[in-house]
Amino acid sequence: MIEPIGNQYIVARPVYSANAFGEEHKKKQRHHKTFLDHLKVCCSCSTQKAKRIALSLFPIASWLPAYRIKEWLLSDIVSGISTGLVAVLQGLAFALLVTIPPSYGLYAAFFPVIVYFFLGTSKHISVGPFPVLSMMVGAVVVRLTPSESTAALELSNSSMSNDSSADEYKVMVAATVTILSGIIQLLMGVLQIGFVVIYLSESLISGFTTAAAVHVLVSQLKFMLQLNVPAHTDPFSIFKVLNSIFTQIEKTNIADLVTSLIILLIVFVVKEINQRYKAKLPVPIPIELIMTVIATGVSYGFDFKNRFEVAVVGEMKRGFQSPSAPDMQIFQETIGDSFGIAIVGFVVAFSVASVYSLKYDYPIDGNQELIALGLSNIFSGSFKGFAASTALSRSGVQESTGGKTQIAGLLSAIIVLIVIVSIGFLLEPLQKSVLAALALGNLKGMLMQFTEIRRLWQKDKYDCLIWIMTFIFAIVLGLGLGLAASVAFQLLTIVFRTQFPKCSTLANVGRSNVYKNKKDYADMYEPEGVKIFRCPSPIYFANIHFFKQKLIDAVGFNPLRILRKRNKALKKIRKLQKKGLLQVTPKGIICTNDGFKDSDEELDNNQIEGLDQPINTTDLPFEIDWNADLPLNTMVPKISLHSLILDFSAVSFLDISSMRGLKTLLQEFIRINVDVYIVGSDDDFIEKLVQCDFFDDEVKDSIFFLTIHDAVLHILMKKDYSASKFNSSQEKQPKFDFTINTNGGLRNRECQVPVETKF
């Protein structure tokens, strides 16, 4: 019964052990579904289920009929045009990261948007090239493309005897990797395993994208300086690229350097203005478009290509390339890289989509997102595009300019289409250094994530460590190996957290039924002879020894050592008893022959194991008080602890190894007359112990109690702390039903006798 009194309450109920609670409150019989049950549900078919599946596979069928033309169309048109212009420039710029001709970036900015329009569940993200994915695809392209020296040796019979054929091979590699990553995403979506995103934490993603931004920065230096830098993909490649750049820095093209620095400065300034005054600006200033138009016009008007020998975009073929089949040999060589690209692309897209779904209150489906992204990449790769996800800056433009649905995305694709089939040739005089500067202009947000380190350190040092190590791994090992190492390290930190849990000793706060860490509060009360120990993590093979040591530190003694000393002393007492040299007095057991001396014998292994057995004094005519003085100065450590409570409310599971270790530990305490109680465990936990034959004559299932306070009250009654408050002549003790007052006192509701909890 619960009696509310203002902001306080009074609870009246019996003291419950797990067994007592189970006897009074019978559990319902529940049918736990088996794998076959789930399979039947999955394979069953009905009209409603078919409709639900169809709507989930084609989300456009849900939101398009509800489209508000008058309210949303104008906003989507403005947003679509703005996003499309940004997508064109980013497609050209990010193609440089893939080390393929810039024109192929337009295909990556067009095809994924069309597919996502029909299959995607997010209304606001802009699907297309993303710098991190472009870098990862570019690393594969560089690794699989023969080096210049190798190509020179094979000019006579190689299909890559000129720059055009070399570019075609690079495009084939990029497209094949994209198709394979799309197939992986599609399979993951069909198999409903979108949950893999949970293994990439925010700290890992932040550190990885920041490292990728550094890789992008270094990779763009060769375009800004117009240097011939050989590609590297092995570990430490970023340092090799920097070394190559600095060794030939004197060959820098000053025109490219000055142009890129001017554009980079202007882009940073205007983006800062857009960010600071975004509430006042109707739409962000399209600085990338403005600078592209100006730079193209200046380069064409002053003939930069011939006068200063700058590198330009070059020929922009009109129309689309014919679709091509992937190279199966490349499939075999890039399965690992493709898996990393698939995971990173999905995680980034899903993370951005989640932000907008929370902001605008609509659901997104992770598995459907995998299907949408997978088909987008398969379609894009078939038409010689490269891997797509979502760029944060481009999605920000789509949302900030008023985009309401993927109609804006469709209109942005139309803008890209116009450039592909009609006006792309106007961008041919554009310097590659300008595209590199525009690509770096989009990295400000990712590079600014360095400021996350201090915040993470203040909140969680493990998260901060994950960020730092992810950044280091991705920088040193490269993006592919770095991602794998980062995930492994992140999982290792979980092991560290559980292997070395922050165990604590609890005590009563304010004489109530609340128990907290005894180091944290001033008004703490610890029941005499009772120790309450809390373990905040699962117990398994890797941390059972740590748990045991922490428990020994908390109680102040090793139960096994006490047990062995007591058994050894018992052997000596039996020897004296047989010789008739012991006498029981009110002060304890004394030896009647002061001159008797007993030598300590060396014990072999079998004898030592015998000391670990339960203490048996039934053959003696007296009881031994182990806390009293023993004859012949027999030294046995005295302990005041009589009850140990283990708070397992945070222990979710035990494995077989830890179960054996825990049982041995409990037996050691019980054999030295320390009662052990376990509280807070759920029924499944106890059922597993039963199935594994955890209980025996020593460790019984009666040690489980619902709460810490239940166990404490049971101990107080068992040790007769409150017996003096009752009539000792009562023949039959009533069933005690305690009311826990807010001031910590107790009263018996049947006898109406006040019983105080004394600590």
ABEGO torsion letter per residue (X at the ends): XBBBBEABBBBBBBBBBAAAAAAABBBBBBBBBBAAAAAAAAABBBAAAAAAAAAAABAAAAAAAABBAAAAAAAAAAAAAAAAAAAAAAAAAAAAAAGBBAAAAAAAAAAAAAAAAAABABAABBBEBBAAAAAAAAAAAAAABBBAAAAAAAAAABABABAAAAAAAAAAAAAAAAAAAAAAAAAAAAAGAAAAAAABBAAAAAAAAAAAAAAAAAAAAAAAAGBBBBBBABBGAAAAAAAAAAAAAAABBAAAAAAAAAAAAAAAAAAAAAAAAAAABABBBBAAAAAAAAAAAAAAAAGAAAAAGBBBAEBBBBEBBBBBBBBAAAAAAAAAAAAAAAAAAAAAAAAAAAAAAAAAGBBBBAAAAAAAAAAAAAAAAAAGBBBBBBBAAAAAAAAAAGBABAAAAAAAAAAAAAAAAAAAAAAAABBAAAAAAAAAAAAAAAAAAAAAAAAAAAABAAAAAAAAAAAAAAAAAEAAAAAAAAAAAAAAAAAAAAABBBBBBBBBBGGBABBBBAAABABBBBBBGBBBBBBABBBBAAAAAAAAAAAAAAAGBBAAAAAAAAAAAAAAAAAAAAAGABBBBAAEBBBABAABBBBBBBBBAAAAAAAABBBBAAABABBBBAABBBBGGBBBBBBABABBBBBAAABABBBAAAAAAAAAAAAAAAAAGBBBBBBGBBAAAAAAAAAAGABBAABBAAABBABAAAAAAAAAAAAGAAAAABBAABABBBBBBBBBBAAGBBBBAAAGBBBBBBX
